[in-house]
Amino acid sequence: MAKKQFKAESKRLLDLMINSIYTHKEIFLRELISNASDAIDKLYYKALTDDSITFNKDDYYIKVAADKENRTLKISDTGIGMTKDELDENLGIIAKSGSFAFKKENEIKDGHDIIGQFGVGFYSAFMVAKKVTVISKAFGSNEAYKWESDGIDGYTIEPCEKDTVGTDIILTIKDNTEEENFDEYLQEYRLKSIIKKYSDFIRYPIKMDVTESRLKEGSDKEYEQYTVEKTINSMVPIWRKNKNELTKEDYENFYSEKHYGFDKPLSYIHISVDGMVSYNAILFIPEKTPFDFYTKDYEKGLELYSSGVLIMNKCPELLPDYFSFVKGIVDSYDLSLNISREILQHDRQLKLIAKNIKSKIKSELESMLKNNRDNYVKFYESFGRQLKFGVYDNFGADKDVLQDLLMFYSSKEKKLVTLDEYVSRMPEDQKYIYYASGDSIERIEKMPQTELVADKGYEILYFTEDVDEFAIRMLMSYKDKEFKSVSSGDLGIENEDTKADDKKNEENKELFDYMKNILGDKVKAVRASKRLKTHPVCLSNEGEFTIEMEKVLRSMPGNPDIKAEKVLEINDNHDVFKALKDAYENDKDKLNLYTDLLYNQALLIEGLPINDPVDFSNKICQIMK
């Protein structure tokens, strides 16, 4: 029989299809199964308008069968089938979609939506097949036809025999090459995995003959293999079920089945939206941090389905970075997809879904914080750092979204507290939200700078993560209360002895100026401390750039010279001060030694490195002589 040529520049288009449009060859099976599902749906629609047709859903299925010996893969359906003219029209013109035409002509009912839109999915078969044969018998017809093509050379159509209504697509799989192993598309386990991955929620059974083993009759150790027909797909997705039908265990099982993590989710969100954009979603808030979460290798995103067919494993556009820990799926009928269905067109629908999801996640976290504090603390210990990054990121664009979700360790409560809880119990005379930064709670509790604030009875928030202070600086204030570091030059605490302190600095100006000259540009000034009670010395900072921020930035490549403006504060009520005064009057060499030692002590208290540890050690030994 003479071959017919593909129409409409189809040779070039088919070549593009095979080599460029799809990024993964395995997609071909998703496309062919989706076409088979559409064919059954079309018969269902026909039954809705024709009382003479009885549609018994149990009679309709899709069958996938591999024949390794003959290198063929067959995808069969019991759908509406195609006439000779439909074979010519739908398969002879690339990008002519019978499903799209059907969809335009028929009202979508009962939640059944036609998947195919572009008419190109069928040709993805040529990515893995050197020859494609389609045998089809249309509903209401007594005749069957065979369409056959080996690709760009065209196709043939001829009558054939077929007992039942429906379509068989037979792929003759390509031979292996050095670069490609096409045998995998004849392997039972591989076919099952592709079906589960992309087509698990096709509404009709996808059947395969699978190999299993059992004990031989009369034997207690010898096994035999046998073949049994099984349904591979789940069919009804959990997100389309009524929430009232589902239990906590159902959601946890789904979380486990989807391999979202080895933990159990702390919370889940089931969303069903009908409106400008209709979609279903199930979102999970995990308990534990994935091992790669805070690395560049971590990929955020939700699984994205269109009409129950997997489109993207991870769609990053659906989640803001600060909620990147959320796992789950989104399924929508309304998405605008590109021709391969692998990539989304970034349109209004996607943005609306993302906006709604962001709002739902925030509400769930707020609810957890209010109603299940223990679970929220577990979540925060795993992912609180990400929320703080979110506050700092994009110049604080999302700080209002996140500020009520933040928690910090409290000096009074000895546990994590929110900013709202802190402010609600502030004394009337307290002007600022005080915080102290350090490597650990234990270290912060020993900081000399906390003495005055603690003595006033004020609560202090402990910042133990490198992002904390940066995030707070981006917030600037909370409920009109500014943040103030306990190391700040001005603590904003009215002190009755302020005049006396100023007098002491004036009286000892020569001593402090001398010590400043010894230290050079290491410090901005040396002065009597208003904050120290028992400790002899500490560092404070002036300006917006704090000592803790210096530590963080100096640990990063490219920032070695970044320094905070440090002030060396001396406790004038301590014996050390008397020793300094005496040395200034009687022994300048000793004062030089004391000044250097006190400065290095202050650095060590802050967790900053000293420039010359050997010299420091020698000077300690020197005062012991």
BELHU-V207866 format. One record per helix or strand. SS is the DSSP state (@ for helix, = for strand). FROM is the first residue (numbers start at 1). LEN is the number of residues. If there is no record, write none. Layout:
ss,from,len
SS,FROM,LEN
SS,FROM,LEN
This chain:
ss,from,len
=,4,1
@,10,12
@,27,23
@,57,3
=,61,7
=,72,6
@,84,9
@,98,8
@,121,7
=,129,9
=,144,6
=,155,6
=,166,8
@,182,5
@,188,12
=,205,11
=,223,9
@,238,3
@,243,3
@,248,10
=,267,7
=,279,7
=,302,5
=,309,7
@,316,3
@,321,3
=,327,6
=,337,1
=,344,1
@,348,24
@,373,24
@,399,7
=,407,4
=,416,3
@,419,6
=,433,5
@,441,5
@,448,8
=,460,4
@,468,8
=,477,2
=,481,5
=,488,1
@,498,10
@,509,14
=,525,4
=,537,6
@,547,8
=,565,6
@,575,12
@,588,19
@,613,11
